[in-house]
Amino acid sequence: MLSYLIFMLPALLISIYAQMKVKSTFNHFSHVRSRRGTTGAEVANVLLRRAGISSTVGIDAIPGSLTDHYDPRSKRVRLSQDVYNNTSIAAIGVAAHEVGHAIQHAQHYGPLELRHTLVPVTNFASSLAFPVIIIGAFLYNINLIMVGIILFSAVVLFHLVTLPVELNASRRAIAELSAAGLVSMEEVPMVKKVLGAAALTYLAAALAAVANLLYYLMIFSGGDD
């Protein structure tokens, strides 16, 4: 148990910090109105048109806070209530980020394609990995533990692939907002802060997954009782 805490504590602390950072940064810049006064939905529409995909990608308003995402199956940019009709720096930054994913999809961006491929594998592996490892440890069955570790490795790979996907979407968002004249030079650093805080959550998830994998490998090697 102590060794598990040693592995997981840094990732846990980063995760807690990331969640607090996202909420505080989003809340702060939700009260900073963009100079253009453009809503998140309007920003998404402009950027989709500029990318030439507005005829194939739609925009929806969805309930909740920080529930924004791009759905590649239905090709919909889904914006939360805090973003869709909001003219804040936070709103336009988040909207542009989700459009960034739509552009990735349209351009067959490699890491995004890989992440889509990994989704069913990850869903299957994540539901079985921990029970298999626990059963293997209980039965002192090294082979079962190894099977669980291999399954969990798929989960780790998914988190590691997610990082460049999210970072690239944020870079695209900032570049597209600037090119479209939707943000001023003074507003760019503010958008970067919003998207940078969100990126911390993905980093924390990846670190937690890697820490878990290292711990499971330690069990496999017989380094923990």
ZADO-1210 file (C-alpha; in nm, 4 decimals, padded with zeros to 6 digits):
<atoms>
<atom x="00.0000" y="00.0000" z="00.0000" code="MET" pos="1"/>
<atom x="00.2816" y="00.2407" z="00.0872" code="LEU" pos="2"/>
<atom x="00.4555" y="00.1779" z="-00.2444" code="SER" pos="3"/>
<atom x="00.1262" y="00.2416" z="-00.4266" code="TYR" pos="4"/>
<atom x="00.0923" y="00.5787" z="-00.2548" code="LEU" pos="5"/>
<atom x="00.4509" y="00.6643" z="-00.3478" code="ILE" pos="6"/>
<atom x="00.3711" y="00.6004" z="-00.7129" code="PHE" pos="7"/>
<atom x="00.0285" y="00.7659" z="-00.7139" code="MET" pos="8"/>
<atom x="00.0634" y="01.0640" z="-00.4803" code="LEU" pos="9"/>
<atom x="00.2395" y="01.2960" z="-00.7294" code="PRO" pos="10"/>
<atom x="-00.0169" y="01.2147" z="-01.0004" code="ALA" pos="11"/>
<atom x="-00.3025" y="01.2617" z="-00.7525" code="LEU" pos="12"/>
<atom x="-00.1715" y="01.6004" z="-00.6414" code="LEU" pos="13"/>
<atom x="-00.1268" y="01.7121" z="-01.0029" code="ILE" pos="14"/>
<atom x="-00.4796" y="01.5939" z="-01.0822" code="SER" pos="15"/>
<atom x="-00.6281" y="01.7915" z="-00.7922" code="ILE" pos="16"/>
<atom x="-00.4280" y="02.0987" z="-00.8932" code="TYR" pos="17"/>
<atom x="-00.5333" y="02.0584" z="-01.2576" code="ALA" pos="18"/>
<atom x="-00.9028" y="02.0427" z="-01.1698" code="GLN" pos="19"/>
<atom x="-00.8751" y="02.3491" z="-00.9478" code="MET" pos="20"/>
<atom x="-00.6743" y="02.5331" z="-01.2138" code="LYS" pos="21"/>
<atom x="-00.9254" y="02.4572" z="-01.4876" code="VAL" pos="22"/>
<atom x="-01.2208" y="02.5741" z="-01.2825" code="LYS" pos="23"/>
<atom x="-01.0538" y="02.8886" z="-01.1507" code="SER" pos="24"/>
<atom x="-00.9112" y="02.9867" z="-01.4904" code="THR" pos="25"/>
<atom x="-01.2373" y="02.9193" z="-01.6722" code="PHE" pos="26"/>
<atom x="-01.4385" y="03.1080" z="-01.4103" code="ASN" pos="27"/>
<atom x="-01.1994" y="03.4048" z="-01.4261" code="HIS" pos="28"/>
<atom x="-01.1977" y="03.4374" z="-01.8041" code="PHE" pos="29"/>
<atom x="-01.5711" y="03.3669" z="-01.8235" code="SER" pos="30"/>
<atom x="-01.6090" y="03.7187" z="-01.6882" code="HIS" pos="31"/>
<atom x="-01.3698" y="03.8750" z="-01.9386" code="VAL" pos="32"/>
<atom x="-01.5644" y="03.9746" z="-02.2495" code="ARG" pos="33"/>
<atom x="-01.3864" y="03.9417" z="-02.5821" code="SER" pos="34"/>
<atom x="-01.3391" y="04.2654" z="-02.7722" code="ARG" pos="35"/>
<atom x="-01.5283" y="04.1414" z="-03.0754" code="ARG" pos="36"/>
<atom x="-01.8196" y="04.0303" z="-02.8591" code="GLY" pos="37"/>
<atom x="-01.8495" y="03.7076" z="-03.0570" code="THR" pos="38"/>
<atom x="-02.0235" y="03.4129" z="-02.8921" code="THR" pos="39"/>
<atom x="-01.8743" y="03.0666" z="-02.8716" code="GLY" pos="40"/>
<atom x="-02.1250" y="02.9395" z="-03.1296" code="ALA" pos="41"/>
<atom x="-02.0438" y="03.2254" z="-03.3669" code="GLU" pos="42"/>
<atom x="-01.6709" y="03.1598" z="-03.3312" code="VAL" pos="43"/>
<atom x="-01.7228" y="02.7910" z="-03.4057" code="ALA" pos="44"/>
<atom x="-01.9308" y="02.8765" z="-03.7122" code="ASN" pos="45"/>
<atom x="-01.6692" y="03.1204" z="-03.8476" code="VAL" pos="46"/>
<atom x="-01.3809" y="02.8777" z="-03.7980" code="LEU" pos="47"/>
<atom x="-01.5707" y="02.5875" z="-03.9529" code="LEU" pos="48"/>
<atom x="-01.6459" y="02.8020" z="-04.2588" code="ARG" pos="49"/>
<atom x="-01.2822" y="02.9089" z="-04.2863" code="ARG" pos="50"/>
<atom x="-01.1772" y="02.5432" z="-04.2734" code="ALA" pos="51"/>
<atom x="-01.4287" y="02.4571" z="-04.5458" code="GLY" pos="52"/>
<atom x="-01.6167" y="02.2044" z="-04.3324" code="ILE" pos="53"/>
<atom x="-01.9233" y="02.4011" z="-04.2184" code="SER" pos="54"/>
<atom x="-02.1446" y="02.1984" z="-04.4539" code="SER" pos="55"/>
<atom x="-02.0435" y="01.8694" z="-04.2947" code="THR" pos="56"/>
<atom x="-01.9878" y="01.9660" z="-03.9295" code="VAL" pos="57"/>
<atom x="-02.2715" y="02.1012" z="-03.7161" code="GLY" pos="58"/>
<atom x="-02.2845" y="02.2914" z="-03.3865" code="ILE" pos="59"/>
<atom x="-02.5074" y="02.1973" z="-03.0931" code="ASP" pos="60"/>
<atom x="-02.5795" y="02.3490" z="-02.7533" code="ALA" pos="61"/>
<atom x="-02.5679" y="02.0935" z="-02.4708" code="ILE" pos="62"/>
<atom x="-02.6393" y="02.1163" z="-02.0965" code="PRO" pos="63"/>
<atom x="-02.3770" y="02.1258" z="-01.8251" code="GLY" pos="64"/>
<atom x="-02.0536" y="02.3090" z="-01.7553" code="SER" pos="65"/>
<atom x="-01.7216" y="02.2166" z="-01.9214" code="LEU" pos="66"/>
<atom x="-01.9038" y="01.9434" z="-02.1142" code="THR" pos="67"/>
<atom x="-01.7813" y="02.0755" z="-02.4492" code="ASP" pos="68"/>
<atom x="-01.6553" y="01.8186" z="-02.6992" code="HIS" pos="69"/>
<atom x="-01.6372" y="01.7214" z="-03.0638" code="TYR" pos="70"/>
<atom x="-01.8270" y="01.4073" z="-03.1619" code="ASP" pos="71"/>
<atom x="-01.6476" y="01.2478" z="-03.4596" code="PRO" pos="72"/>
<atom x="-01.9249" y="00.9935" z="-03.5199" code="ARG" pos="73"/>
<atom x="-02.1948" y="01.2512" z="-03.5865" code="SER" pos="74"/>
<atom x="-01.9510" y="01.5296" z="-03.6822" code="LYS" pos="75"/>
<atom x="-02.0957" y="01.7747" z="-03.4294" code="ARG" pos="76"/>
<atom x="-01.9190" y="02.0416" z="-03.2247" code="VAL" pos="77"/>
<atom x="-02.1083" y="02.0347" z="-02.8958" code="ARG" pos="78"/>
<atom x="-02.0788" y="02.3430" z="-02.6773" code="LEU" pos="79"/>
<atom x="-02.1960" y="02.3758" z="-02.3181" code="SER" pos="80"/>
<atom x="-02.4349" y="02.6422" z="-02.1951" code="GLN" pos="81"/>
<atom x="-02.1393" y="02.8393" z="-02.0566" code="ASP" pos="82"/>
<atom x="-01.9835" y="02.8556" z="-02.4028" code="VAL" pos="83"/>
<atom x="-02.2522" y="02.8485" z="-02.6730" code="TYR" pos="84"/>
<atom x="-02.4079" y="03.1923" z="-02.6123" code="ASN" pos="85"/>
<atom x="-02.1232" y="03.3458" z="-02.4131" code="ASN" pos="86"/>
<atom x="-01.8936" y="03.6183" z="-02.5474" code="THR" pos="87"/>
<atom x="-01.6155" y="03.5658" z="-02.2942" code="SER" pos="88"/>
<atom x="-01.2519" y="03.4835" z="-02.3620" code="ILE" pos="89"/>
<atom x="-01.3081" y="03.1438" z="-02.2012" code="ALA" pos="90"/>
<atom x="-01.6045" y="03.0697" z="-02.4267" code="ALA" pos="91"/>
<atom x="-01.4359" y="03.1544" z="-02.7548" code="ILE" pos="92"/>
<atom x="-01.1196" y="02.9688" z="-02.6541" code="GLY" pos="93"/>
<atom x="-01.3084" y="02.6495" z="-02.5714" code="VAL" pos="94"/>
<atom x="-01.5235" y="02.6746" z="-02.8851" code="ALA" pos="95"/>
<atom x="-01.2153" y="02.7201" z="-03.1033" code="ALA" pos="96"/>
<atom x="-01.0477" y="02.4215" z="-02.9350" code="HIS" pos="97"/>
<atom x="-01.3398" y="02.1933" z="-03.0213" code="GLU" pos="98"/>
<atom x="-01.3358" y="02.3189" z="-03.3796" code="VAL" pos="99"/>
<atom x="-00.9665" y="02.2317" z="-03.3747" code="GLY" pos="100"/>
<atom x="-01.0698" y="01.8688" z="-03.3236" code="HIS" pos="101"/>
<atom x="-01.3152" y="01.8918" z="-03.6134" code="ALA" pos="102"/>
<atom x="-01.0351" y="02.0222" z="-03.8360" code="ILE" pos="103"/>
<atom x="-00.8076" y="01.7407" z="-03.7177" code="GLN" pos="104"/>
<atom x="-01.0778" y="01.4935" z="-03.8128" code="HIS" pos="105"/>
<atom x="-01.1276" y="01.6474" z="-04.1568" code="ALA" pos="106"/>
<atom x="-00.7528" y="01.6438" z="-04.2230" code="GLN" pos="107"/>
<atom x="-00.7097" y="01.2875" z="-04.0926" code="HIS" pos="108"/>
<atom x="-00.4640" y="01.4001" z="-03.8270" code="TYR" pos="109"/>
<atom x="-00.2650" y="01.0880" z="-03.7341" code="GLY" pos="110"/>
<atom x="-00.2813" y="01.0927" z="-03.3525" code="PRO" pos="111"/>
<atom x="-00.6569" y="01.1636" z="-03.3636" code="LEU" pos="112"/>
<atom x="-00.7116" y="00.8734" z="-03.6024" code="GLU" pos="113"/>
<atom x="-00.5113" y="00.6508" z="-03.3675" code="LEU" pos="114"/>
<atom x="-00.7125" y="00.7675" z="-03.0668" code="ARG" pos="115"/>
<atom x="-01.0390" y="00.6864" z="-03.2458" code="HIS" pos="116"/>
<atom x="-00.9043" y="00.3397" z="-03.3241" code="THR" pos="117"/>
<atom x="-00.8053" y="00.2875" z="-02.9607" code="LEU" pos="118"/>
<atom x="-01.1439" y="00.3854" z="-02.8120" code="VAL" pos="119"/>
<atom x="-01.3151" y="00.0410" z="-02.8311" code="PRO" pos="120"/>
<atom x="-00.9924" y="-00.1342" z="-02.7280" code="VAL" pos="121"/>
<atom x="-00.9507" y="00.1040" z="-02.4343" code="THR" pos="122"/>
<atom x="-01.3113" y="00.0620" z="-02.3210" code="ASN" pos="123"/>
<atom x="-01.2686" y="-00.3152" z="-02.3218" code="PHE" pos="124"/>
<atom x="-00.9253" y="-00.3091" z="-02.1569" code="ALA" pos="125"/>
<atom x="-01.0172" y="-00.0577" z="-01.8855" code="SER" pos="126"/>
<atom x="-01.3097" y="-00.2707" z="-01.7668" code="SER" pos="127"/>
<atom x="-01.1020" y="-00.5882" z="-01.7400" code="LEU" pos="128"/>
<atom x="-00.7460" y="-00.4832" z="-01.6535" code="ALA" pos="129"/>
<atom x="-00.7875" y="-00.4126" z="-01.2815" code="PHE" pos="130"/>
<atom x="-01.0066" y="-00.7182" z="-01.2008" code="PRO" pos="131"/>
<atom x="-00.7650" y="-00.9467" z="-01.3889" code="VAL" pos="132"/>
<atom x="-00.4643" y="-00.8029" z="-01.2022" code="ILE" pos="133"/>
<atom x="-00.6420" y="-00.8373" z="-00.8655" code="ILE" pos="134"/>
<atom x="-00.7434" y="-01.1977" z="-00.9363" code="ILE" pos="135"/>
<atom x="-00.3923" y="-01.2749" z="-01.0555" code="GLY" pos="136"/>
<atom x="-00.2391" y="-01.1234" z="-00.7410" code="ALA" pos="137"/>
<atom x="-00.4870" y="-01.3092" z="-00.5180" code="PHE" pos="138"/>
<atom x="-00.4093" y="-01.6407" z="-00.6883" code="LEU" pos="139"/>
<atom x="-00.0357" y="-01.5648" z="-00.7125" code="TYR" pos="140"/>
<atom x="-00.0765" y="-01.6240" z="-01.0858" code="ASN" pos="141"/>
<atom x="00.1952" y="-01.4285" z="-01.2693" code="ILE" pos="142"/>
<atom x="00.0413" y="-01.5051" z="-01.6086" code="ASN" pos="143"/>
<atom x="-00.2908" y="-01.3480" z="-01.5115" code="LEU" pos="144"/>
<atom x="-00.1152" y="-01.0412" z="-01.3734" code="ILE" pos="145"/>
<atom x="00.0738" y="-01.0049" z="-01.7000" code="MET" pos="146"/>
<atom x="-00.2489" y="-01.0280" z="-01.8991" code="VAL" pos="147"/>
<atom x="-00.3948" y="-00.7516" z="-01.6818" code="GLY" pos="148"/>
<atom x="-00.0844" y="-00.5383" z="-01.7326" code="ILE" pos="149"/>
<atom x="-00.1037" y="-00.5812" z="-02.1096" code="ILE" pos="150"/>
<atom x="-00.4699" y="-00.4783" z="-02.1005" code="LEU" pos="151"/>
<atom x="-00.3896" y="-00.1742" z="-01.8896" code="PHE" pos="152"/>
<atom x="-00.1089" y="-00.0785" z="-02.1268" code="SER" pos="153"/>
<atom x="-00.3781" y="-00.0063" z="-02.3866" code="ALA" pos="154"/>
<atom x="-00.5339" y="00.2420" z="-02.1434" code="VAL" pos="155"/>
<atom x="-00.1964" y="00.4086" z="-02.0887" code="VAL" pos="156"/>
<atom x="-00.1384" y="00.4299" z="-02.4635" code="LEU" pos="157"/>
<atom x="-00.4773" y="00.5978" z="-02.5066" code="PHE" pos="158"/>
<atom x="-00.3890" y="00.8660" z="-02.2503" code="HIS" pos="159"/>
<atom x="-00.0464" y="00.9224" z="-02.4047" code="LEU" pos="160"/>
<atom x="-00.1960" y="00.9596" z="-02.7529" code="VAL" pos="161"/>
<atom x="-00.4591" y="01.1992" z="-02.6170" code="THR" pos="162"/>
<atom x="-00.1932" y="01.4491" z="-02.5065" code="LEU" pos="163"/>
<atom x="-00.0657" y="01.5494" z="-02.8537" code="PRO" pos="164"/>
<atom x="-00.4231" y="01.5468" z="-02.9855" code="VAL" pos="165"/>
<atom x="-00.5373" y="01.7995" z="-02.7258" code="GLU" pos="166"/>
<atom x="-00.2249" y="02.0152" z="-02.7475" code="LEU" pos="167"/>
<atom x="-00.2500" y="02.0268" z="-03.1267" code="ASN" pos="168"/>
<atom x="-00.6183" y="02.1248" z="-03.1089" code="ALA" pos="169"/>
<atom x="-00.5274" y="02.4124" z="-02.8767" code="SER" pos="170"/>
<atom x="-00.2494" y="02.5307" z="-03.1080" code="ARG" pos="171"/>
<atom x="-00.4901" y="02.5188" z="-03.4004" code="ARG" pos="172"/>
<atom x="-00.7486" y="02.7106" z="-03.1966" code="ALA" pos="173"/>
<atom x="-00.5115" y="02.9969" z="-03.1164" code="ILE" pos="174"/>
<atom x="-00.3793" y="03.0147" z="-03.4738" code="ALA" pos="175"/>
<atom x="-00.7283" y="03.0098" z="-03.6257" code="GLU" pos="176"/>
<atom x="-00.8662" y="03.2703" z="-03.3845" code="LEU" pos="177"/>
<atom x="-00.5769" y="03.5014" z="-03.4667" code="SER" pos="178"/>
<atom x="-00.5956" y="03.4445" z="-03.8435" code="ALA" pos="179"/>
<atom x="-00.9705" y="03.5107" z="-03.8425" code="ALA" pos="180"/>
<atom x="-00.9254" y="03.8311" z="-03.6441" code="GLY" pos="181"/>
<atom x="-01.1492" y="03.7020" z="-03.3672" code="LEU" pos="182"/>
<atom x="-00.8973" y="03.7873" z="-03.0959" code="VAL" pos="183"/>
<atom x="-00.6521" y="04.0734" z="-03.0577" code="SER" pos="184"/>
<atom x="-00.2833" y="04.0331" z="-02.9783" code="MET" pos="185"/>
<atom x="-00.3615" y="04.1282" z="-02.6184" code="GLU" pos="186"/>
<atom x="-00.6259" y="03.8561" z="-02.5941" code="GLU" pos="187"/>
<atom x="-00.4089" y="03.5720" z="-02.7275" code="VAL" pos="188"/>
<atom x="-00.2227" y="03.5191" z="-02.3948" code="PRO" pos="189"/>
<atom x="-00.5580" y="03.5006" z="-02.2156" code="MET" pos="190"/>
<atom x="-00.6867" y="03.2319" z="-02.4523" code="VAL" pos="191"/>
<atom x="-00.3599" y="03.0429" z="-02.4037" code="LYS" pos="192"/>
<atom x="-00.4135" y="03.0467" z="-02.0267" code="LYS" pos="193"/>
<atom x="-00.7617" y="02.8986" z="-02.0649" code="VAL" pos="194"/>
<atom x="-00.6480" y="02.6216" z="-02.2974" code="LEU" pos="195"/>
<atom x="-00.3249" y="02.5629" z="-02.1036" code="GLY" pos="196"/>
<atom x="-00.5209" y="02.5008" z="-01.7847" code="ALA" pos="197"/>
<atom x="-00.7426" y="02.2498" z="-01.9656" code="ALA" pos="198"/>
<atom x="-00.4338" y="02.0681" z="-02.0989" code="ALA" pos="199"/>
<atom x="-00.3204" y="02.0061" z="-01.7407" code="LEU" pos="200"/>
<atom x="-00.6122" y="01.7678" z="-01.6875" code="THR" pos="201"/>
<atom x="-00.4957" y="01.5479" z="-01.9748" code="TYR" pos="202"/>
<atom x="-00.1392" y="01.5565" z="-01.8450" code="LEU" pos="203"/>
<atom x="-00.2603" y="01.4536" z="-01.4986" code="ALA" pos="204"/>
<atom x="-00.4629" y="01.1653" z="-01.6442" code="ALA" pos="205"/>
<atom x="-00.1613" y="01.0438" z="-01.8413" code="ALA" pos="206"/>
<atom x="00.0665" y="01.0634" z="-01.5365" code="LEU" pos="207"/>
<atom x="-00.1841" y="00.8716" z="-01.3247" code="ALA" pos="208"/>
<atom x="-00.2114" y="00.6002" z="-01.5886" code="ALA" pos="209"/>
<atom x="00.1679" y="00.5684" z="-01.6183" code="VAL" pos="210"/>
<atom x="00.2042" y="00.5585" z="-01.2386" code="ALA" pos="211"/>
<atom x="-00.0516" y="00.2783" z="-01.2176" code="ASN" pos="212"/>
<atom x="00.1263" y="00.0854" z="-01.4907" code="LEU" pos="213"/>
<atom x="00.4600" y="00.1177" z="-01.3107" code="LEU" pos="214"/>
<atom x="00.3013" y="-00.0090" z="-00.9909" code="TYR" pos="215"/>
<atom x="00.1480" y="-00.3079" z="-01.1688" code="TYR" pos="216"/>
<atom x="00.4871" y="-00.3860" z="-01.3248" code="LEU" pos="217"/>
<atom x="00.6380" y="-00.3750" z="-00.9778" code="MET" pos="218"/>
<atom x="00.3818" y="-00.6305" z="-00.8601" code="ILE" pos="219"/>
<atom x="00.4646" y="-00.8466" z="-01.1602" code="PHE" pos="220"/>
<atom x="00.8345" y="-00.8317" z="-01.0771" code="SER" pos="221"/>
<atom x="00.7622" y="-00.9284" z="-00.7184" code="GLY" pos="222"/>
<atom x="00.8671" y="-00.5958" z="-00.5717" code="GLY" pos="223"/>
<atom x="00.5572" y="-00.5473" z="-00.3576" code="ASP" pos="224"/>
<atom x="00.3972" y="-00.7667" z="-00.0975" code="ASP" pos="225"/>
</atoms>
